[in-house]
Amino acid sequence: MLEQTGLKVSSLYISQVKQKCGLEVRENHHKAKSENTKQPQCPKEKEDAIVEALKHFQMI
């Protein structure tokens, strides 16, 4: 992603976008200990870049 768009994208953001698209997401071993923990949400420009990458690799 960094080379193509110049954006650094975390695996959390990729996972969030994959879930929105209905793709399978694996269990994360860095899962929060409590369920009340807030997770940062993926910004729109990064979400758009991730969606384009998923389309490029024919995942959606």
N, C-alpha and C positions, 0 to 999 in steps of 0.2 A: 504494500500500500504506500509506503513511504516513497519509493522510487517513482511510482505511477502518478500519485496525487500530491505528494509532499506532506501528507497527513500521517501522524503517528496514531495508530488505532490499537486500543487495548483488546485483549481477548474477551473481556467482559462486554464491550460494545458489540463485537462480532457475534457473541452468543445471544445478546438481546435482539439483534436484527434477525438472526437465524430463527429465533423463537417467533418473532412477528411474522416471518414468512412461512411458518409451519414446518421448518426443517428440524430434524432430530438434533438435540444438543446433549452432549455427554455430561455426566455428573462431574462437578468441579471439586477437586480435593482441597481447595482453599475456601471452602464454603464458610459462611459466617456462623459463629457459634450460637447466636440468638436470632430469632426470626424478626425482631424489631429493628435490626440493623438496616439503615438506609443505603441503597446502592446508587451511585451516580447514574444518571440517564444519558444515553447516547445523544450528542448534539445532532441537529438536523443535517448539517453539511457532512458529518462523518457517516451518518446513517445512509445518506444518498451515495456516498463513495463505496460503502460496503455493499449496498444493493447492486451497484454497477459491477463490482468485482464478482459477486455471486452469479450475476448474469453472464459475465465474461467466461467464468468457469462452468457454465451451464448447470448450475446447482438450482437455479430457479428459472 
